[in-house]
């Protein structure tokens, strides 16, 4: 077990969280913002070797965000993450003859597994190599439930648990291979086959493994809202555990949440390119195509809801327009409604919007046709890696500033 992570999660003082969206090869967009965030923090702290794991107490990600989050939580500088992503993405999303994503997944998971194993090997969640907290979001399809697996040694499911009646053992989170969890979180339907992880074992044999798919199929493709709930809900035990007496006078153990407040919790959310999903008109659509478009539309809806909730609960440093009706909530937060205008936490969201009007107004980019924009919105267009990089670096230079990182969160014990 990494005592460093346990000590860091339970240490007094303000806490800092980094959330990274899912988005396939559009993960390059997130990397562009992460580069600028790291550069700002290096200037702030006067260290060229400063990495994001030095600043953030918890880094969480969904799908491709889980891969980026894991490398960052291990202390990788963003330059190394960028290099590894550029090497792996073309091979992972290499077209295969006969694979159309209809009867079999579009891509082979062998290439994905090869690169994830090469990056992480047998690293498990209890590995002391982790320099900070890590949370990976996936979706367990055999029970229909979103899962977040995190390296909190005080967590309820950190250690093995044996049912005294059946002898059935639940494998503790500490034993999970990071590579398996990334495979599970990135197993996007029609792109990669589901990934199985054995989470229970029976005496004298094994039980059928659980089946997982991409975390983007849950409500948490943008994991920021989930990470906020993890911070403030006792059950996640990020602040440790305490022994208290309940109303019956019974001694019980309960979790300790992180304290909320604009000077106590800071959440930075990094996107992989946002856009309004619009179905292309056809006089007839196969049922499978209609189901796929409905799923993409649902992901877009949940992502918009997360952005709306985060801005409503916080006093955001960067206000994003939700829709034409409510605009950006800059002057319409829950805190203002309750007479506490500072909000429940500090929040910054960085992203680009892959639509013609936004790119024109914010970045001065006017040369993309409607067809090219549809291509950029895809999850597997590896030929657009350089374009994603160019757009995100240009946006990051405009969006990310030192003022976004409140001085209250410059904790020298962590950073």
C-alpha positions in Angstrom: 0.0 0.0 0.0 1.1 3.5 -0.7 1.1 5.3 2.6 1.9 8.5 0.7 -1.5 8.5 -1.0 -3.3 7.7 2.2 -1.5 10.5 4.1 -2.2 12.9 1.2 -5.9 12.2 1.0 -6.5 12.6 4.7 -4.1 15.5 5.3 -5.7 18.7 6.6 -6.0 21.7 4.3 -7.6 22.5 0.9 -7.9 19.8 -1.7 -7.4 19.9 -5.5 -9.0 17.7 -8.0 -8.4 17.2 -11.8 -11.1 15.6 -13.9 -10.5 14.5 -17.5 -13.3 13.6 -20.0 -13.5 10.6 -22.3 -13.3 11.1 -26.1 -11.1 8.6 -27.9 -8.4 10.2 -30.0 -9.8 13.6 -29.0 -7.8 13.0 -25.8 -5.2 15.0 -27.6 -7.4 18.0 -26.9 -7.2 17.4 -23.2 -3.4 17.0 -23.5 -3.1 20.5 -25.0 -4.8 22.0 -22.0 -2.8 19.8 -19.5 0.4 21.1 -21.1 -0.6 24.7 -20.4 -1.8 23.9 -16.9 1.5 22.2 -16.1 3.5 25.2 -17.5 1.4 27.7 -15.4 2.1 25.6 -12.3 5.8 25.3 -13.0 6.1 29.0 -13.3 4.0 29.5 -10.1 6.2 27.1 -8.1 9.5 27.9 -9.8 10.3 24.3 -10.6 10.9 22.8 -14.1 10.3 19.3 -12.7 6.9 20.2 -11.2 4.2 17.7 -12.4 0.5 17.7 -12.0 0.7 14.9 -9.4 2.5 17.5 -7.2 -0.5 19.8 -7.3 -3.6 17.6 -7.5 -4.7 15.4 -4.6 -7.0 13.4 -6.8 -6.9 12.8 -10.6 -9.9 11.1 -12.2 -10.8 10.2 -15.7 -13.2 8.4 -18.0 -12.4 6.3 -21.0 -9.3 7.9 -22.6 -9.3 10.2 -19.7 -8.6 7.2 -17.4 -5.5 6.5 -19.4 -4.2 10.1 -19.1 -5.2 10.3 -15.4 -3.3 7.1 -14.6 -0.1 8.3 -16.2 -0.4 11.7 -14.5 -1.1 10.1 -11.1 2.1 8.1 -11.5 4.0 11.4 -11.7 4.5 11.5 -15.5 5.2 15.0 -17.0 2.7 15.9 -19.6 5.4 15.8 -22.3 5.8 12.1 -21.7 2.0 11.6 -21.7 1.9 13.4 -25.1 4.7 11.3 -26.6 3.1 8.0 -25.4 -0.4 9.0 -26.7 1.0 9.9 -30.2 2.8 6.6 -30.4 -0.2 4.5 -29.2 -3.2 6.1 -30.8 -2.5 5.3 -34.5 -1.9 1.6 -33.6 -5.0 1.4 -31.3 -7.3 2.9 -33.9 -5.8 1.2 -36.9 -8.6 0.1 -39.3 -9.0 -3.6 -39.7 -10.3 -5.3 -42.9 -13.8 -6.5 -42.4 -14.5 -4.7 -39.1 -17.3 -2.2 -39.4 -18.5 -2.1 -35.8 -21.7 -3.9 -36.7 -21.3 -7.6 -36.0 -17.9 -7.3 -34.4 -16.1 -4.3 -32.8 -14.4 -1.9 -35.2 -11.0 -2.3 -33.6 -9.1 -5.1 -32.1 -8.5 -4.8 -28.4 -5.1 -6.5 -28.8 -3.4 -3.3 -29.8 -5.1 -1.4 -27.0 -4.1 -4.1 -24.5 -0.5 -4.2 -25.9 0.0 -0.4 -25.3 -1.7 -0.3 -21.9 0.3 -3.2 -20.7 3.5 -1.6 -22.1 2.8 1.6 -20.2 1.7 0.1 -16.9 2.8 -3.6 -16.8 1.5 -5.2 -13.6 1.0 -2.0 -11.7 -1.8 -2.4 -9.2 -3.8 0.2 -7.3 -1.8 -0.5 -4.2 1.5 0.2 -5.9 3.6 2.8 -4.1 4.5 4.3 -7.5 1.3 6.3 -7.4 2.1 9.8 -6.2 -1.5 11.0 -5.7 -5.1 9.8 -5.7 -6.5 8.2 -8.9 -10.1 7.5 -9.8 -11.2 5.5 -12.9 -14.8 5.5 -14.2 -16.2 2.5 -16.0 -19.6 0.9 -16.6 -20.5 -2.6 -15.4 -23.0 -3.9 -17.9 -23.9 -7.2 -16.3 -25.4 -5.2 -13.4 -26.1 -2.0 -15.2 -24.2 0.2 -12.8 -21.5 2.9 -13.1 -18.3 2.0 -11.2 -15.6 4.3 -9.9 -12.5 2.5 -8.7 -10.0 4.6 -6.7 -6.8 4.1 -4.8 -8.1 5.2 -1.4 -6.7 2.9 1.3 -9.5 3.9 3.6 -12.2 3.0 1.0 -14.8 0.4 1.9 -13.8 -1.9 -0.9 -10.0 -1.4 -0.6 -9.3 -4.8 1.1 -10.6 -8.2 0.3 -13.9 -9.2 2.0 -15.0 -12.8 2.6 -18.7 -13.6 3.2 -18.7 -15.7 6.4 -21.7 -17.8 5.1 -20.7 -18.6 1.6 -16.9 -18.1 1.7 -17.2 -15.9 -1.3 -14.3 -13.5 -1.5 -14.7 -10.0 -3.0 -11.3 -8.9 -4.5 -10.3 -5.6 -2.9 -9.6 -2.6 -5.1 -6.0 -2.6 -4.1 -5.4 -5.8 -6.1 -6.8 -4.5 -9.4 -4.4 -4.0 -12.2 -4.5 -0.4 -13.5 -4.2 -1.8 -17.0 -7.4 -3.8 -16.6 -9.3 -0.9 -15.3 -8.2 1.3 -18.2 -9.2 -1.5 -20.6 -12.6 -1.6 -18.9 -13.0 2.2 -19.0 -12.1 2.5 -22.7 -14.2 -0.4 -24.0 -16.5 1.7 -26.1 -19.3 -0.3 -27.6 -18.9 -1.0 -31.4 -15.2 0.2 -31.1 -13.8 -2.4 -28.6 -15.2 -5.6 -27.1 -16.2 -5.4 -23.4 -13.5 -6.2 -20.9 -13.9 -8.8 -18.1 -12.4 -8.4 -14.6 -12.7 -11.1 -11.9 -14.1 -9.4 -8.8 -15.3 -12.4 -6.8 -13.8 -15.8 -6.1 -15.5 -18.9 -4.6 -13.8 -21.6 -2.5 -12.4 -24.3 -4.7 -13.1 -22.4 -7.9 -13.9 -19.1 -9.5 -17.0 -17.1 -10.3 -17.9 -15.7 -13.7 -16.0 -12.4 -14.1 -17.8 -9.1 -14.3 -18.2 -7.4 -17.7 -17.3 -3.7 -18.2 -17.7 -1.2 -21.0 -16.6 2.4 -21.6 -17.3 4.8 -18.7 -18.7 7.2 -21.2 -21.8 5.1 -21.3 -22.5 6.1 -17.7 -23.6 9.6 -16.7 -19.9 10.5 -16.1 -18.1 10.9 -19.4 -17.2 14.2 -17.8 -16.3 12.8 -14.3 -16.2 16.2 -12.5 -19.6 15.8 -10.9 -18.8 12.3 -9.7 -15.5 13.5 -8.2 -17.4 16.3 -6.5 -19.7 13.8 -4.9 -16.8 11.6 -3.9 -15.3 14.6 -2.1 -18.4 15.5 -0.2 -20.1 12.2 0.6 -19.0 10.2 3.7 -19.3 6.8 2.0 -16.2 7.5 -0.2 -14.0 8.1 2.9 -11.6 10.4 1.1 -10.9 12.2 4.4 -10.4 8.9 6.3 -12.6 7.2 8.9 -13.7 8.0 12.4 -15.3 6.1 15.3 -18.5 7.7 16.7 -21.5 6.8 18.7 -24.8 6.7 16.9 -28.3 7.7 18.2 -28.6 4.4 20.0 -25.3 4.7 21.7 -23.6 2.1 19.5 -20.0 2.6 18.5 -19.8 2.8 14.7 -17.2 3.6 12.1 -18.1 6.2 9.4 -16.3 8.0 6.6 -15.0 11.5 6.7 -15.7 13.7 3.7 -13.5 16.5 2.4 -14.7 19.9 3.5 -16.5 22.0 0.9 -16.1 25.7 0.3 -14.6 28.0 -2.3 -11.3 28.0 -0.4 -11.4 24.3 0.6 -12.1 22.4 -2.7 -10.9 23.3 -6.2 -12.0 21.2 -9.2 -10.3 21.6 -12.6 -12.2 19.9 -15.4 -10.6 19.3 -18.8 -12.6 18.4 -21.9 -11.9 16.6 -25.2 -14.0 18.7 -27.5 -17.6 19.5 -27.1 -20.3 19.7 -29.7 -24.1 19.5 -30.1 -24.9 16.1 -31.5 -27.2 16.5 -34.6 -28.5 13.4 -36.4 -28.1 13.5 -40.1 -31.5 13.2 -42.0 -32.1 10.1 -43.9 -35.3 8.8 -45.3 -34.6 5.4 -43.6 -32.2 4.4 -40.9 -31.2 0.9 -39.8 -32.2 0.2 -36.2 -28.6 -0.3 -35.2 -27.7 3.1 -36.6 -30.6 4.8 -34.8 -29.6 3.1 -31.5 -26.0 4.3 -31.9 -27.1 7.9 -32.6 -29.4 7.8 -29.6 -26.5 6.6 -27.4 -24.3 9.5 -28.7 -27.1 11.9 -28.0 -27.4 10.6 -24.5 -23.7 11.1 -23.8 -24.0 14.6 -25.1 -27.0 15.2 -22.8 -25.3 13.9 -19.7 -22.2 15.9 -20.4 -24.2 19.1 -20.7 -26.0 18.3 -17.5 -22.7 17.8 -15.6 -21.5 21.2 -16.9 -24.7 22.8 -15.8 -24.7 21.3 -12.4 -21.0 22.1 -11.8 -21.5 25.8 -12.7 -24.7 26.0 -10.7 -23.1 24.7 -7.6 -19.8 26.6 -7.9 -18.7 30.1 -8.6 -16.9 29.2 -11.8 -13.7 30.9 -12.9 -14.6 30.1 -16.5 -18.3 30.3 -17.4 -19.6 28.2 -20.3 -22.9 28.7 -22.1 -25.3 25.9 -21.4 -27.9 26.7 -24.1 -29.7 29.6 -25.6 -32.3 29.7 -22.8 -30.1 29.8 -19.6 -26.8 31.0 -21.1 -23.8 30.5 -18.9 -25.2 30.7 -15.2 -22.5 33.3 -14.4 -25.1 35.3 -12.4 -27.5 32.5 -11.6 -25.7 30.0 -9.3 -27.2 28.2 -6.3 -25.0 30.1 -4.0 -26.4 33.4 -5.1 -29.9 32.0 -4.7 -29.1 31.1 -1.1 -27.2 34.2 -0.3 -23.7 32.6 -0.5 -22.4 33.9 -3.8 -19.0 32.2 -3.6 -20.5 28.8 -4.2 -19.7 25.4 -2.7 -16.2 25.0 -4.3 -13.9 26.6 -6.8 -14.2 25.4 -10.4 -12.5 25.8 -13.7 -13.5 24.1 -17.0 -11.2 24.1 -20.1 -12.4 22.8 -23.4 -13.0 23.6 -27.1 -16.2 23.4 -29.0 -16.1 21.7 -32.3 -18.6 23.9 -34.1 -18.0 26.5 -36.8 -19.3 29.5 -34.8 -17.3 28.9 -31.7 -14.0 28.1 -33.6 -14.5 31.3 -35.6 -15.3 33.6 -32.6 -12.9 32.1 -30.1 -9.9 31.0 -32.2 -10.4 32.8 -35.5 -10.6 29.5 -37.4 -12.8 29.7 -40.4 -11.7 27.1 -42.9 -13.4 24.0 -41.6 -16.3 22.7 -43.7 -19.3 21.0 -42.2 -18.0 17.7 -43.4 -14.6 18.3 -41.8 -16.2 19.3 -38.5 -18.1 16.0 -38.5 -14.8 14.2 -39.0 -13.2 16.1 -36.1 -16.1 15.1 -33.8 -15.4 11.4 -34.3 -13.7 9.3 -31.7 -11.3 7.5 -34.0 -9.9 10.0 -36.6 -6.2 9.5 -35.8 -5.4 11.5 -39.0 -6.6 14.6 -37.1 -4.2 14.3 -34.1 -2.2 17.3 -35.3 -5.4 19.4 -35.8 -6.6 18.6 -32.3 -3.2 19.6 -30.9 -3.1 22.9 -32.8 -6.7 23.8 -31.7 -6.2 22.9 -28.1 -2.9 24.6 -27.7 -4.4 27.8 -29.2 -7.4 27.5 -26.9 -5.3 26.8 -23.9 -3.1 29.8 -24.5 -6.3 31.9 -24.3 -8.2 30.1 -21.5 -5.6 28.9 -18.9 -4.2 31.7 -16.7 -2.4 31.8 -13.4 -5.4 33.6 -11.9 -7.5 30.5 -12.4 -5.5 28.8 -9.6 -6.4 30.5 -6.3 -3.5 31.1 -4.0 -5.4 29.4 -1.2 -4.6 26.1 -2.9 -0.8 26.5 -3.1 -0.2 24.0 -0.3 3.6 23.6 0.0 3.1 20.2 1.8 1.6 18.8 -1.3 3.1 20.9 -4.1 
